[in-house]
Amino acid sequence: MTPRDDDADGVRGEGRDRLRQRIAEEAARGVARGTDATRATFRAARRVARGWVPDDRLPDSREVCDEVRRDLDATAALRHLVGDRFDSIAAEVSLLATVRQNPAKCPEGDALEHSLQVFDLVHRERPFDEELLTAALVHDVGRAIDRSDPVAATVEAVGDLLTDRTTWLVEMLPAAREHVEQTIGHRARKRLEAHPDFLDVILLAEADRRAHQRGYPAPSLDEAIAILRALEREA
């Protein structure tokens, strides 16, 4: 390869990086308007490139969410949290402030407010259970990333920050909701009821069902994180 070819590849690589960044920035604006990161990325690619963009040139959902957090920080809507495990969790949960909800069904406001209400309702019943409380706080993280499969998106985004028990609580919350609503199948109900954390995941599902209250005095995200951090120190 001639030096000129090397230079050309470098320019093309720089162009790919610039396109990826521009798509991430445009997608972040879409997320801020209430679209999940996956849909926002495809829409941003069409707008920025004015055509089809190969998958390997698209930013992934984590890059888009990082851009959203930078935007939130720049506008002082939320501060960008970095540091220990709980700071990383807070950074992911903070994205829920961009998820708008149907006010007729969810008068509490955005998805972050909902998660904070769930956290507080669980805290009233299990103030000592850091894993269950963490599940309450993070259970909806995936709604900011991919609303077609929010549970898988949640686990992918924060799974490395969670214990196995907390991950199970998040993954089984949909089944627990069905159990509470009495729509779950017989075999699934038996499997769920046989699990040692059955009562805890049902408590989480009940809190999730009740956490749609306008004007509820929920803790702030910082306060919720402080509770979790204190419980870990006490363990």
Phi and psi restraints in degrees (value plus and minus 20) as a CYANA .aco file:
   2 THR   PHI     -97.9   -57.9
   2 THR   PSI     138.7   178.7
   3 PRO   PHI     -73.6   -33.6
   3 PRO   PSI     -55.7   -15.7
   4 ARG   PHI     -84.4   -44.4
   4 ARG   PSI     -58.8   -18.8
   5 ASP   PHI     -84.0   -44.0
   5 ASP   PSI     -61.7   -21.7
   6 ASP   PHI     -78.0   -38.0
   6 ASP   PSI     -65.9   -25.9
   7 ASP   PHI     -82.2   -42.2
   7 ASP   PSI     -60.9   -20.9
   8 ALA   PHI     -83.8   -43.8
   8 ALA   PSI     -62.5   -22.5
   9 ASP   PHI     -83.0   -43.0
   9 ASP   PSI     -57.5   -17.5
  10 GLY   PHI     -83.8   -43.8
  10 GLY   PSI     -61.3   -21.3
  11 VAL   PHI     -85.2   -45.2
  11 VAL   PSI     -63.5   -23.5
  12 ARG   PHI     -83.1   -43.1
  12 ARG   PSI     -60.7   -20.7
  13 GLY   PHI     -83.1   -43.1
  13 GLY   PSI     -60.6   -20.6
  14 GLU   PHI     -83.8   -43.8
  14 GLU   PSI     -58.3   -18.3
  15 GLY   PHI     -85.2   -45.2
  15 GLY   PSI     -58.8   -18.8
  16 ARG   PHI     -83.5   -43.5
  16 ARG   PSI     -63.2   -23.2
  17 ASP   PHI     -82.9   -42.9
  17 ASP   PSI     -60.2   -20.2
  18 ARG   PHI     -86.5   -46.5
  18 ARG   PSI     -61.3   -21.3
  19 LEU   PHI     -82.9   -42.9
  19 LEU   PSI     -64.8   -24.8
  20 ARG   PHI     -78.8   -38.8
  20 ARG   PSI     -62.2   -22.2
  21 GLN   PHI     -87.5   -47.5
  21 GLN   PSI     -61.8   -21.8
  22 ARG   PHI     -83.5   -43.5
  22 ARG   PSI     -59.3   -19.3
  23 ILE   PHI     -85.5   -45.5
  23 ILE   PSI     -61.8   -21.8
  24 ALA   PHI     -81.3   -41.3
  24 ALA   PSI     -61.8   -21.8
  25 GLU   PHI     -85.7   -45.7
  25 GLU   PSI     -62.6   -22.6
  26 GLU   PHI     -88.0   -48.0
  26 GLU   PSI     -59.9   -19.9
  27 ALA   PHI     -83.1   -43.1
  27 ALA   PSI     -58.6   -18.6
  28 ALA   PHI     -80.0   -40.0
  28 ALA   PSI     -56.9   -16.9
  29 ARG   PHI     -86.5   -46.5
  29 ARG   PSI     -55.5   -15.5
  30 GLY   PHI     -85.8   -45.8
  30 GLY   PSI     -60.9   -20.9
  31 VAL   PHI     -82.2   -42.2
  31 VAL   PSI     -61.4   -21.4
  32 ALA   PHI     -83.2   -43.2
  32 ALA   PSI     -44.4    -4.4
  33 ARG   PHI    -108.3   -68.3
  33 ARG   PSI     -22.0    18.0
  34 GLY   PHI      92.4   132.4
  34 GLY   PSI     -16.1    23.9
  35 THR   PHI    -109.8   -69.8
  35 THR   PSI     125.0   165.0
  36 ASP   PHI     -91.8   -51.8
  36 ASP   PSI     142.9   182.9
  37 ALA   PHI     -83.2   -43.2
  37 ALA   PSI     -56.6   -16.6
  38 THR   PHI     -85.4   -45.4
  38 THR   PSI     -71.9   -31.9
  39 ARG   PHI     -84.1   -44.1
  39 ARG   PSI     -60.7   -20.7
  40 ALA   PHI     -81.4   -41.4
  40 ALA   PSI     -55.3   -15.3
  41 THR   PHI     -86.1   -46.1
  41 THR   PSI     -66.3   -26.3
  42 PHE   PHI     -84.6   -44.6
  42 PHE   PSI     -60.3   -20.3
  43 ARG   PHI     -86.3   -46.3
  43 ARG   PSI     -60.8   -20.8
  44 ALA   PHI     -84.3   -44.3
  44 ALA   PSI     -59.4   -19.4
  45 ALA   PHI     -82.2   -42.2
  45 ALA   PSI     -62.0   -22.0
  46 ARG   PHI     -84.1   -44.1
  46 ARG   PSI     -59.1   -19.1
  47 ARG   PHI     -91.1   -51.1
  47 ARG   PSI     -64.6   -24.6
  48 VAL   PHI     -92.8   -52.8
  48 VAL   PSI     -66.7   -26.7
  49 ALA   PHI    -110.0   -70.0
  49 ALA   PSI     -33.2     6.8
  50 ARG   PHI      36.6    76.6
  50 ARG   PSI      21.2    61.2
  51 GLY   PHI     147.4   187.4
  51 GLY   PSI    -189.0  -149.0
  52 TRP   PHI     -93.1   -53.1
  52 TRP   PSI     120.4   160.4
  53 VAL   PHI    -143.9  -103.9
  53 VAL   PSI     108.7   148.7
  54 PRO   PHI     -79.2   -39.2
  54 PRO   PSI     129.2   169.2
  55 ASP   PHI     -77.5   -37.5
  55 ASP   PSI     -54.7   -14.7
  56 ASP   PHI     -93.6   -53.6
  56 ASP   PSI     -25.2    14.8
  57 ARG   PHI    -126.5   -86.5
  57 ARG   PSI     -19.6    20.4
  58 LEU   PHI    -109.8   -69.8
  58 LEU   PSI     122.4   162.4
  59 PRO   PHI     -88.0   -48.0
  59 PRO   PSI     127.1   167.1
  60 ASP   PHI    -103.9   -63.9
  60 ASP   PSI     153.6   193.6
  61 SER   PHI     -82.4   -42.4
  61 SER   PSI     -52.1   -12.1
  62 ARG   PHI     -86.4   -46.4
  62 ARG   PSI     -60.1   -20.1
  63 GLU   PHI     -82.9   -42.9
  63 GLU   PSI     -61.2   -21.2
  64 VAL   PHI     -85.2   -45.2
  64 VAL   PSI     -64.8   -24.8
  65 CYS   PHI     -85.1   -45.1
  65 CYS   PSI     -55.8   -15.8
  66 ASP   PHI     -80.9   -40.9
  66 ASP   PSI     -60.0   -20.0
  67 GLU   PHI     -86.7   -46.7
  67 GLU   PSI     -58.5   -18.5
  68 VAL   PHI     -80.9   -40.9
  68 VAL   PSI     -64.6   -24.6
  69 ARG   PHI     -83.8   -43.8
  69 ARG   PSI     -57.7   -17.7
  70 ARG   PHI     -83.8   -43.8
  70 ARG   PSI     -60.5   -20.5
  71 ASP   PHI     -85.3   -45.3
  71 ASP   PSI     -62.8   -22.8
  72 LEU   PHI     -81.4   -41.4
  72 LEU   PSI     -60.1   -20.1
  73 ASP   PHI     -86.0   -46.0
  73 ASP   PSI     -62.1   -22.1
  74 ALA   PHI     -84.9   -44.9
  74 ALA   PSI     -50.9   -10.9
  75 THR   PHI    -113.9   -73.9
  75 THR   PSI     -16.6    23.4
  76 ALA   PHI      45.0    85.0
  76 ALA   PSI      -3.7    36.3
  77 ALA   PHI     -89.4   -49.4
  77 ALA   PSI     -62.1   -22.1
  78 LEU   PHI    -164.2  -124.2
  78 LEU   PSI     131.4   171.4
  79 ARG   PHI    -109.7   -69.7
  79 ARG   PSI     125.9   165.9
  80 HIS   PHI     -98.6   -58.6
  80 HIS   PSI      99.1   139.1
  81 LEU   PHI    -120.7   -80.7
  81 LEU   PSI     107.2   147.2
  82 VAL   PHI    -155.9  -115.9
  82 VAL   PSI     133.4   173.4
  83 GLY   PHI     125.7   165.7
  83 GLY   PSI    -139.7   -99.7
  84 ASP   PHI    -101.4   -61.4
  84 ASP   PSI    -193.9  -153.9
  85 ARG   PHI     -77.0   -37.0
  85 ARG   PSI     -61.2   -21.2
  86 PHE   PHI     -92.9   -52.9
  86 PHE   PSI     -50.6   -10.6
  87 ASP   PHI     -85.0   -45.0
  87 ASP   PSI     -59.0   -19.0
  88 SER   PHI     -85.5   -45.5
  88 SER   PSI     -60.1   -20.1
  89 ILE   PHI     -81.5   -41.5
  89 ILE   PSI     -65.6   -25.6
  90 ALA   PHI     -80.0   -40.0
  90 ALA   PSI     -58.5   -18.5
  91 ALA   PHI     -82.7   -42.7
  91 ALA   PSI     -58.5   -18.5
  92 GLU   PHI     -91.4   -51.4
  92 GLU   PSI     -64.9   -24.9
  93 VAL   PHI     -83.7   -43.7
  93 VAL   PSI     -52.5   -12.5
  94 SER   PHI     -79.4   -39.4
  94 SER   PSI     -45.9    -5.9
  95 LEU   PHI     -83.4   -43.4
  95 LEU   PSI     -41.0    -1.0
  96 LEU   PHI     -85.6   -45.6
  96 LEU   PSI     -35.6     4.4
  97 ALA   PHI     -84.4   -44.4
  97 ALA   PSI     -37.7     2.3
  98 THR   PHI    -110.4   -70.4
  98 THR   PSI     -26.4    13.6
  99 VAL   PHI    -113.1   -73.1
  99 VAL   PSI      85.9   125.9
 100 ARG   PHI     -98.1   -58.1
 100 ARG   PSI     131.1   171.1
 101 GLN   PHI    -145.9  -105.9
 101 GLN   PSI     141.0   181.0
 102 ASN   PHI     -88.2   -48.2
 102 ASN   PSI      93.7   133.7
 103 PRO   PHI     -83.2   -43.2
 103 PRO   PSI     -43.2    -3.2
 104 ALA   PHI     -89.7   -49.7
 104 ALA   PSI     -55.5   -15.5
 105 LYS   PHI    -117.7   -77.7
 105 LYS   PSI     -46.4    -6.4
 106 CYS   PHI    -150.5  -110.5
 106 CYS   PSI      53.1    93.1
 107 PRO   PHI     -89.3   -49.3
 107 PRO   PSI     -27.8    12.2
 108 GLU   PHI     -89.7   -49.7
 108 GLU   PSI     -41.2    -1.2
 109 GLY   PHI      97.1   137.1
 109 GLY   PSI    -159.3  -119.3
 110 ASP   PHI     -95.0   -55.0
 110 ASP   PSI     153.6   193.6
 111 ALA   PHI     -88.7   -48.7
 111 ALA   PSI     -44.2    -4.2
 112 LEU   PHI     -86.7   -46.7
 112 LEU   PSI     -64.9   -24.9
 113 GLU   PHI     -80.3   -40.3
 113 GLU   PSI     -59.5   -19.5
 114 HIS   PHI     -80.7   -40.7
 114 HIS   PSI     -68.0   -28.0
 115 SER   PHI     -82.9   -42.9
 115 SER   PSI     -56.3   -16.3
 116 LEU   PHI     -88.6   -48.6
 116 LEU   PSI     -55.2   -15.2
 117 GLN   PHI     -85.9   -45.9
 117 GLN   PSI     -63.0   -23.0
 118 VAL   PHI     -79.0   -39.0
 118 VAL   PSI     -66.1   -26.1
 119 PHE   PHI     -75.7   -35.7
 119 PHE   PSI     -67.1   -27.1
 120 ASP   PHI     -88.0   -48.0
 120 ASP   PSI     -60.3   -20.3
 121 LEU   PHI     -83.3   -43.3
 121 LEU   PSI     -59.4   -19.4
 122 VAL   PHI     -88.8   -48.8
 122 VAL   PSI     -59.6   -19.6
 123 HIS   PHI     -81.0   -41.0
 123 HIS   PSI     -53.6   -13.6
 124 ARG   PHI     -84.4   -44.4
 124 ARG   PSI     -49.6    -9.6
 125 GLU   PHI    -117.1   -77.1
 125 GLU   PSI     -54.7   -14.7
 126 ARG   PHI    -153.5  -113.5
 126 ARG   PSI      44.9    84.9
 127 PRO   PHI     -85.6   -45.6
 127 PRO   PSI     -32.5     7.5
 128 PHE   PHI    -118.9   -78.9
 128 PHE   PSI     -27.3    12.7
 129 ASP   PHI    -119.7   -79.7
 129 ASP   PSI      70.5   110.5
 130 GLU   PHI     -82.6   -42.6
 130 GLU   PSI     -58.6   -18.6
 131 GLU   PHI     -87.1   -47.1
 131 GLU   PSI     -63.9   -23.9
 132 LEU   PHI     -86.2   -46.2
 132 LEU   PSI     -60.7   -20.7
 133 LEU   PHI     -85.5   -45.5
 133 LEU   PSI     -57.7   -17.7
 134 THR   PHI     -84.0   -44.0
 134 THR   PSI     -61.5   -21.5
 135 ALA   PHI     -80.0   -40.0
 135 ALA   PSI     -61.0   -21.0
 136 ALA   PHI     -80.7   -40.7
 136 ALA   PSI     -58.9   -18.9
 137 LEU   PHI     -94.7   -54.7
 137 LEU   PSI     -58.2   -18.2
 138 VAL   PHI    -117.9   -77.9
 138 VAL   PSI     -24.4    15.6
 139 HIS   PHI     -78.4   -38.4
 139 HIS   PSI     -45.9    -5.9
 140 ASP   PHI    -125.5   -85.5
 140 ASP   PSI     -12.4    27.6
 141 VAL   PHI     -71.2   -31.2
 141 VAL   PSI     -60.2   -20.2
 142 GLY   PHI     -82.9   -42.9
 142 GLY   PSI     -38.0     2.0
 143 ARG   PHI     -85.3   -45.3
 143 ARG   PSI     -42.5    -2.5
 144 ALA   PHI    -105.5   -65.5
 144 ALA   PSI     -27.9    12.1
 145 ILE   PHI    -131.6   -91.6
 145 ILE   PSI     -72.5   -32.5
 146 ASP   PHI    -173.2  -133.2
 146 ASP   PSI      78.9   118.9
 147 ARG   PHI     -93.0   -53.0
 147 ARG   PSI     -30.7     9.3
 148 SER   PHI     -95.4   -55.4
 148 SER   PSI     -43.4    -3.4
 149 ASP   PHI    -170.2  -130.2
 149 ASP   PSI      48.1    88.1
 150 PRO   PHI     -86.1   -46.1
 150 PRO   PSI     -50.9   -10.9
 151 VAL   PHI     -86.4   -46.4
 151 VAL   PSI     -68.8   -28.8
 152 ALA   PHI     -81.6   -41.6
 152 ALA   PSI     -58.9   -18.9
 153 ALA   PHI     -85.4   -45.4
 153 ALA   PSI     -56.7   -16.7
 154 THR   PHI     -83.3   -43.3
 154 THR   PSI     -68.8   -28.8
 155 VAL   PHI     -83.3   -43.3
 155 VAL   PSI     -59.3   -19.3
 156 GLU   PHI     -85.6   -45.6
 156 GLU   PSI     -58.3   -18.3
 157 ALA   PHI     -94.0   -54.0
 157 ALA   PSI     -60.1   -20.1
 158 VAL   PHI    -144.3  -104.3
 158 VAL   PSI     -15.2    24.8
 159 GLY   PHI     -75.2   -35.2
 159 GLY   PSI     -59.0   -19.0
 160 ASP   PHI     -87.9   -47.9
 160 ASP   PSI     -35.2     4.8
 161 LEU   PHI    -116.4   -76.4
 161 LEU   PSI     -23.3    16.7
 162 LEU   PHI    -131.5   -91.5
 162 LEU   PSI     134.9   174.9
 163 THR   PHI     -96.8   -56.8
 163 THR   PSI     145.9   185.9
 164 ASP   PHI     -80.3   -40.3
 164 ASP   PSI     -58.7   -18.7
 165 ARG   PHI     -86.1   -46.1
 165 ARG   PSI     -63.5   -23.5
 166 THR   PHI     -82.8   -42.8
 166 THR   PSI     -61.7   -21.7
 167 THR   PHI     -80.3   -40.3
 167 THR   PSI     -63.3   -23.3
 168 TRP   PHI     -81.1   -41.1
 168 TRP   PSI     -62.6   -22.6
 169 LEU   PHI     -80.5   -40.5
 169 LEU   PSI     -61.1   -21.1
 170 VAL   PHI     -86.9   -46.9
 170 VAL   PSI     -65.6   -25.6
 171 GLU   PHI     -86.8   -46.8
 171 GLU   PSI     -52.8   -12.8
 172 MET   PHI    -113.5   -73.5
 172 MET   PSI     -20.2    19.8
 173 LEU   PHI     -79.1   -39.1
 173 LEU   PSI     -62.3   -22.3
 174 PRO   PHI     -77.8   -37.8
 174 PRO   PSI     -61.5   -21.5
 175 ALA   PHI     -85.4   -45.4
 175 ALA   PSI     -58.8   -18.8
 176 ALA   PHI     -85.2   -45.2
 176 ALA   PSI     -57.7   -17.7
 177 ARG   PHI     -79.6   -39.6
 177 ARG   PSI     -64.6   -24.6
 178 GLU   PHI     -83.9   -43.9
 178 GLU   PSI     -56.1   -16.1
 179 HIS   PHI     -83.5   -43.5
 179 HIS   PSI     -64.5   -24.5
 180 VAL   PHI     -82.7   -42.7
 180 VAL   PSI     -58.1   -18.1
 181 GLU   PHI    -104.5   -64.5
 181 GLU   PSI     -23.7    16.3
 182 GLN   PHI      41.6    81.6
 182 GLN   PSI      17.7    57.7
 183 THR   PHI    -134.1   -94.1
 183 THR   PSI     -18.0    22.0
 184 ILE   PHI     -97.1   -57.1
 184 ILE   PSI     127.3   167.3
 185 GLY   PHI     -89.9   -49.9
 185 GLY   PSI     141.2   181.2
 186 HIS   PHI     -80.8   -40.8
 186 HIS   PSI     -69.6   -29.6
 187 ARG   PHI     -86.0   -46.0
 187 ARG   PSI     -62.8   -22.8
 188 ALA   PHI     -83.4   -43.4
 188 ALA   PSI     -57.4   -17.4
 189 ARG   PHI     -84.1   -44.1
 189 ARG   PSI     -63.5   -23.5
 190 LYS   PHI     -84.0   -44.0
 190 LYS   PSI     -62.1   -22.1
 191 ARG   PHI     -82.7   -42.7
 191 ARG   PSI     -63.9   -23.9
 192 LEU   PHI     -85.6   -45.6
 192 LEU   PSI     -64.9   -24.9
 193 GLU   PHI     -86.8   -46.8
 193 GLU   PSI     -43.8    -3.8
 194 ALA   PHI    -100.1   -60.1
 194 ALA   PSI     -32.2     7.8
 195 HIS   PHI     -97.4   -57.4
 195 HIS   PSI     121.8   161.8
 196 PRO   PHI     -82.8   -42.8
 196 PRO   PSI     -41.2    -1.2
 197 ASP   PHI    -121.5   -81.5
 197 ASP   PSI       0.1    40.1
 198 PHE   PHI     -75.9   -35.9
 198 PHE   PSI     -70.1   -30.1
 199 LEU   PHI     -83.6   -43.6
 199 LEU   PSI     -52.3   -12.3
 200 ASP   PHI     -91.1   -51.1
 200 ASP   PSI     -62.2   -22.2
 201 VAL   PHI     -90.9   -50.9
 201 VAL   PSI     -49.1    -9.1
 202 ILE   PHI     -88.5   -48.5
 202 ILE   PSI     -59.3   -19.3
 203 LEU   PHI     -79.9   -39.9
 203 LEU   PSI     -62.2   -22.2
 204 LEU   PHI     -82.5   -42.5
 204 LEU   PSI     -62.5   -22.5
 205 ALA   PHI     -85.8   -45.8
 205 ALA   PSI     -59.2   -19.2
 206 GLU   PHI     -84.9   -44.9
 206 GLU   PSI     -61.8   -21.8
 207 ALA   PHI     -83.9   -43.9
 207 ALA   PSI     -60.6   -20.6
 208 ASP   PHI     -81.8   -41.8
 208 ASP   PSI     -58.3   -18.3
 209 ARG   PHI     -88.8   -48.8
 209 ARG   PSI     -56.2   -16.2
 210 ARG   PHI    -106.6   -66.6
 210 ARG   PSI     -34.5     5.5
 211 ALA   PHI    -103.0   -63.0
 211 ALA   PSI      35.2    75.2
 212 HIS   PHI    -154.1  -114.1
 212 HIS   PSI      32.8    72.8
 213 GLN   PHI    -132.2   -92.2
 213 GLN   PSI     104.6   144.6
 214 ARG   PHI     -90.4   -50.4
 214 ARG   PSI     113.9   153.9
 215 GLY   PHI      53.5    93.5
 215 GLY   PSI      -3.8    36.2
 216 TYR   PHI     -87.1   -47.1
 216 TYR   PSI     115.7   155.7
 217 PRO   PHI    -100.1   -60.1
 217 PRO   PSI      44.3    84.3
 218 ALA   PHI     -93.0   -53.0
 218 ALA   PSI     132.4   172.4
 219 PRO   PHI     -88.9   -48.9
 219 PRO   PSI     141.5   181.5
 220 SER   PHI     -95.3   -55.3
 220 SER   PSI     148.4   188.4
 221 LEU   PHI     -81.8   -41.8
 221 LEU   PSI     -61.9   -21.9
 222 ASP   PHI     -80.8   -40.8
 222 ASP   PSI     -59.9   -19.9
 223 GLU   PHI     -87.6   -47.6
 223 GLU   PSI     -60.4   -20.4
 224 ALA   PHI     -83.1   -43.1
 224 ALA   PSI     -63.4   -23.4
 225 ILE   PHI     -84.2   -44.2
 225 ILE   PSI     -58.7   -18.7
 226 ALA   PHI     -81.9   -41.9
 226 ALA   PSI     -57.6   -17.6
 227 ILE   PHI     -84.0   -44.0
 227 ILE   PSI     -66.4   -26.4
 228 LEU   PHI     -82.9   -42.9
 228 LEU   PSI     -63.2   -23.2
 229 ARG   PHI     -83.9   -43.9
 229 ARG   PSI     -59.5   -19.5
 230 ALA   PHI     -85.9   -45.9
 230 ALA   PSI     -59.6   -19.6
 231 LEU   PHI     -84.7   -44.7
 231 LEU   PSI     -59.3   -19.3
 232 GLU   PHI     -84.8   -44.8
 232 GLU   PSI     -58.9   -18.9
 233 ARG   PHI     -85.1   -45.1
 233 ARG   PSI     -53.0   -13.0
 234 GLU   PHI     -98.6   -58.6
 234 GLU   PSI     -39.2     0.8
